[in-house]
Each structure stands twice: as C-alpha cells, then as structure tokens.
Amino acid sequence: MYPDRVKAFSDRAMDWLETASLTNIKEASQAARALCIWGHDAASPLKWLEQARSGDHWEEDNPVRNTARACTALLECGISCKESLDWLLEMQSGNGSWNDDVYDTCYCLMALGTAGEVNRTGVQWLLDTFSEDWKHPGVIALINSALIHQDPEGTADTTSRNSSWLLAQCTDGHWKYTATSCLVVQSLILDGHSGNLERSVDWLLDRLEESEDTGWKVSVVSLVLITFKMYYSHNTG
C-alpha cells in the first residue's frame, strides 16, 4: 500500500511519537490523531489530554482553539466529548464566529463537523467575512478544511476557487514551511486533488528525514503522519 520509504519513515516516526514528551494541548491533540489514524497506541497523548481537561473544556493560552483541537482528536480516536462540543457552541458569538477569529472559527467548525454537527452560522461568517488579509496558504487551507467538514456541496464553488489559488502558490511541491504545506496538502486532499500531490509528499518526507538526527518536533511529525495517511488512503480507495 505504501512505498517502502514512506512505510519505513512512518514506522520510525510512530515509535518515536508514542513515547515523545508532550508540553501542550496542541501537541497532545495532534499526536493522538496521528497515532489513532495509523492504528497505533495513542494511550499516552490521550491520557495527557484527559489530565489537562478543565471541567468540560481545555484552558491554556486559547481555550476555544485548544478545546476544538482536543475534541477533534478525541472524536477521531472514537471517544465521545459531547460536553466539550456543547461548551464550544456556548462560546460561539452571535455573528457566527468564535472570538471574531478565523483560526478559532475554523478549528471549531472542523471539530463540530467531525462530530457530524452542521453549524451554518459559522460557515456563513467565514464566507461573508473573507478578507484579503486572510490570503495566506495556511489560512486558506484551514478555511477550506472547515468548509468541507461542514458543507462540502454548498460551499463547493468557494473551496474550488480556494484550491486553485493554493495550487498556484505552490513552489517545487511545497508552500515554504512544513506545517503550512501539511495543512495545504490536507485541504487539497479533502477537495479531491489527491492525485496531484506526490511531489509534495516527497518534499515532506525529505524535510522530516533531514531533521531526524537534529531533533523532531511533535506537532510537525504528527502533521506529516496525518498527511501521509490521508494521501495514501485517498489514492488507494
């Protein structure tokens, strides 16, 4: 199913990730997602998340975004988090956004979408509030992923335009940074462009192999593993 080089890397990376030290909710959430979708033991990051929970949500520097990230991880690992999803809905502003922030709104919409909950006011806020200031590959990728999680048919024209713009920003198979490239590739896969991304997968693999001896970062390794799993799952049916 996977090329030998990708499988060898993924095996090493997941062994490393299972015992990696976690320092924040973002890392724990991404590590849990990566391990779960590859079918590996995610007990360590899931326990970390459970211990970090503050009642029905997660605090740290950004409670809304952290709770959304944690909910997505739990749901993808088959763990219910209804109370936390309800908390997110309580935090939603009357205009449909979360904190009038595109990042917070996207992460919340993805969490709710993963749970099968459609939030039309949040989707409409993204569509109505679009700004030229948002025209960065990472932001556009998050917007597309949020829209596709929520209403893939109703927002198809918007996501198609956004995907075309993202593809036009690509340089030698990547979007400058590893994390940004992962977010973009994931959004393009969700929008049906998985057949055009082999060069990007190779670039991500090169980047992680180059940094293996100097030190991996939990968030980056997790994002790459999630991206690889999505890519090969979509390309092999």
C-alpha positions as CSV (number, residue, x, y, z in Angstrom):
1,M,0.0,0.0,0.0
2,Y,2.8,2.5,1.0
3,P,6.1,2.9,-0.8
4,D,8.9,1.3,1.3
5,R,10.5,4.7,2.1
6,V,7.2,6.1,3.4
7,K,6.5,3.0,5.5
8,A,10.0,2.9,7.0
9,F,9.7,6.6,7.9
10,S,6.2,6.2,9.3
11,D,7.2,3.2,11.5
12,R,10.1,5.1,12.9
13,A,8.1,8.3,13.5
14,M,5.2,6.5,15.2
15,D,7.6,4.6,17.5
16,W,9.1,8.0,18.4
17,L,5.7,9.7,18.8
18,E,4.4,7.0,21.2
19,T,7.0,8.0,23.8
20,A,7.6,11.7,22.9
21,S,7.3,14.2,25.7
22,L,4.2,16.4,25.4
23,T,4.2,20.0,26.5
24,N,0.8,21.4,25.4
25,I,-2.7,20.6,24.2
26,K,-1.8,21.2,20.5
27,E,1.0,18.6,20.6
28,A,-1.1,16.1,22.5
29,S,-4.1,16.5,20.2
30,Q,-2.0,16.2,17.0
31,A,-0.1,13.2,18.4
32,A,-3.3,11.4,19.4
33,R,-4.8,12.0,16.0
34,A,-1.7,10.7,14.1
35,L,-1.4,7.6,16.2
36,C,-5.1,6.8,16.1
37,I,-5.5,7.1,12.3
38,W,-2.4,4.8,11.8
39,G,-3.9,2.3,14.2
40,H,-1.1,2.7,16.8
41,D,-1.4,3.0,20.6
42,A,-2.5,6.6,21.5
43,A,-2.8,6.0,25.2
44,S,-0.1,8.4,26.2
45,P,-1.4,11.6,24.4
46,L,-5.0,10.7,25.2
47,K,-4.1,10.4,28.9
48,W,-2.3,13.7,28.7
49,L,-5.4,15.3,27.2
50,E,-7.6,13.9,29.9
51,Q,-5.4,15.1,32.7
52,A,-5.2,18.6,31.1
53,R,-9.0,18.9,30.8
54,S,-10.6,21.7,32.9
55,G,-14.1,20.5,33.5
56,D,-15.9,20.5,30.1
57,H,-13.1,22.2,28.2
58,W,-9.3,22.8,27.9
59,E,-7.7,26.1,29.0
60,E,-4.0,27.0,28.4
61,D,-3.4,30.1,26.2
62,N,-6.5,29.8,24.0
63,P,-9.4,27.8,25.5
64,V,-11.6,27.8,22.4
65,R,-8.9,26.7,19.9
66,N,-7.5,24.2,22.4
67,T,-10.9,22.7,23.1
68,A,-11.6,22.4,19.4
69,R,-8.3,20.7,18.8
70,A,-8.8,18.3,21.7
71,C,-12.3,17.4,20.6
72,T,-11.2,16.6,17.0
73,A,-8.5,14.3,18.4
74,L,-10.9,12.5,20.8
75,L,-13.6,12.1,18.1
76,E,-11.0,10.7,15.6
77,C,-10.0,8.2,18.3
78,G,-13.6,7.1,18.8
79,I,-14.0,8.9,22.2
80,S,-17.2,11.0,22.9
81,C,-16.8,14.6,24.0
82,K,-20.4,16.0,23.8
83,E,-20.0,18.2,26.9
84,S,-16.9,19.9,25.3
85,L,-18.7,20.3,22.0
86,D,-21.6,21.9,23.8
87,W,-19.2,24.2,25.6
88,L,-17.8,25.3,22.2
89,L,-21.3,26.1,21.0
90,E,-21.8,28.2,24.1
91,M,-18.7,30.2,23.2
92,Q,-19.9,31.0,19.7
93,S,-20.6,34.7,19.1
94,G,-23.9,35.9,17.8
95,N,-22.3,36.7,14.5
96,G,-21.4,33.1,14.0
97,S,-17.7,33.3,14.7
98,W,-15.6,32.3,17.6
99,N,-13.8,35.3,19.0
100,D,-14.1,37.1,15.6
101,D,-11.1,35.0,14.7
102,V,-10.6,33.0,11.5
103,Y,-8.4,30.4,13.2
104,D,-10.6,29.8,16.2
105,T,-13.7,29.6,13.9
106,C,-12.1,27.1,11.5
107,Y,-10.9,24.8,14.3
108,C,-14.3,24.9,15.9
109,L,-16.1,24.1,12.6
110,M,-13.8,21.2,12.0
111,A,-14.4,19.8,15.4
112,L,-18.2,20.1,15.1
113,G,-18.0,18.7,11.6
114,T,-16.1,15.7,12.8
115,A,-18.9,15.1,15.2
116,G,-21.4,15.4,12.3
117,E,-22.8,18.7,13.6
118,V,-23.5,21.3,10.9
119,N,-23.1,24.9,12.0
120,R,-24.4,27.1,9.3
121,T,-23.9,30.4,11.1
122,G,-20.2,29.7,11.5
123,V,-19.9,28.7,7.8
124,Q,-21.7,31.9,6.8
125,W,-19.4,34.0,8.9
126,L,-16.4,32.6,7.1
127,L,-18.0,33.2,3.7
128,D,-19.2,36.7,4.5
129,T,-16.1,38.0,6.4
130,F,-13.5,36.8,3.9
131,S,-10.6,39.4,3.8
132,E,-7.6,39.9,1.7
133,D,-5.7,39.7,4.9
134,W,-6.6,36.0,5.1
135,K,-4.8,35.3,1.8
136,H,-2.1,33.1,3.2
137,P,-1.8,29.4,2.2
138,G,-2.2,28.2,5.7
139,V,-5.3,30.3,6.4
140,I,-6.9,29.4,3.1
141,A,-6.2,25.7,3.7
142,L,-7.9,25.9,7.1
143,I,-10.9,27.7,5.7
144,N,-11.3,25.0,3.0
145,S,-10.9,22.2,5.5
146,A,-13.6,23.8,7.8
147,L,-16.0,24.4,4.9
148,I,-15.6,20.8,3.6
149,H,-16.1,19.4,7.1
150,Q,-19.3,21.4,7.4
151,D,-20.9,21.7,3.9
152,P,-18.9,20.3,1.1
153,E,-21.7,20.6,-1.5
154,G,-23.0,24.0,-0.5
155,T,-19.5,25.6,-0.5
156,A,-18.0,23.7,-3.4
157,D,-17.6,26.8,-5.6
158,T,-15.7,28.6,-2.8
159,T,-13.5,25.7,-2.0
160,S,-12.7,25.0,-5.7
161,R,-11.6,28.7,-6.1
162,N,-9.5,28.5,-3.0
163,S,-7.9,25.2,-4.1
164,S,-7.0,26.7,-7.4
165,W,-5.4,29.6,-5.6
166,L,-3.5,27.3,-3.3
167,L,-2.1,25.2,-6.2
168,A,-1.0,28.4,-7.9
169,Q,1.1,29.3,-4.8
170,C,3.0,26.0,-4.8
171,T,6.7,26.2,-5.4
172,D,8.5,23.0,-6.2
173,G,5.8,20.9,-4.5
174,H,5.6,22.9,-1.2
175,W,4.4,26.0,0.4
176,K,7.6,27.1,2.1
177,Y,7.0,25.7,5.6
178,T,6.5,22.1,6.6
179,A,3.4,22.8,8.8
180,T,1.8,25.1,6.2
181,S,2.5,22.5,3.5
182,C,0.8,19.8,5.6
183,L,-2.3,22.0,6.1
184,V,-2.5,22.8,2.4
185,V,-2.0,19.2,1.2
186,Q,-4.7,18.0,3.7
187,S,-7.2,20.6,2.4
188,L,-6.4,19.7,-1.2
189,I,-6.9,16.0,-0.5
190,L,-10.3,16.8,1.1
191,D,-11.2,18.8,-2.0
192,G,-10.4,16.0,-4.4
193,H,-6.9,16.9,-5.5
194,S,-5.0,13.9,-4.0
195,G,-3.8,12.7,-7.4
196,N,-1.7,15.9,-7.9
197,L,0.3,15.8,-4.7
198,E,3.0,13.2,-5.0
199,R,5.7,15.8,-5.3
200,S,4.5,17.5,-2.1
201,V,4.6,14.1,-0.2
202,D,8.2,13.6,-1.4
203,W,9.1,17.1,-0.2
204,L,7.6,16.5,3.3
205,L,9.4,13.2,3.6
206,D,12.7,14.8,2.6
207,R,12.2,17.5,5.2
208,L,11.5,15.1,8.1
209,E,14.3,12.8,7.2
210,E,16.7,15.7,7.1
211,S,15.8,16.8,10.6
212,E,15.6,13.3,12.1
213,D,19.1,13.5,13.6
214,T,18.9,17.1,14.8
215,G,15.5,16.7,16.5
216,W,11.9,16.3,15.5
217,K,9.0,18.3,16.8
218,V,5.9,16.6,18.0
219,S,3.5,18.8,16.1
220,V,5.4,18.6,12.8
221,V,5.9,14.9,12.9
222,S,2.2,14.4,13.7
223,L,1.0,16.7,10.9
224,V,3.2,14.8,8.4
225,L,1.9,11.4,9.6
226,I,-1.7,12.6,9.3
227,T,-1.0,14.0,5.8
228,F,0.6,10.8,4.6
229,K,-2.3,8.7,5.9
230,M,-4.8,10.9,4.2
231,Y,-2.9,10.9,1.0
232,Y,-2.5,7.2,0.7
233,S,-6.0,6.4,1.9
234,H,-7.5,8.7,-0.8
235,N,-5.2,7.3,-3.5
236,T,-5.8,3.7,-2.8
237,G,-9.5,3.8,-2.1
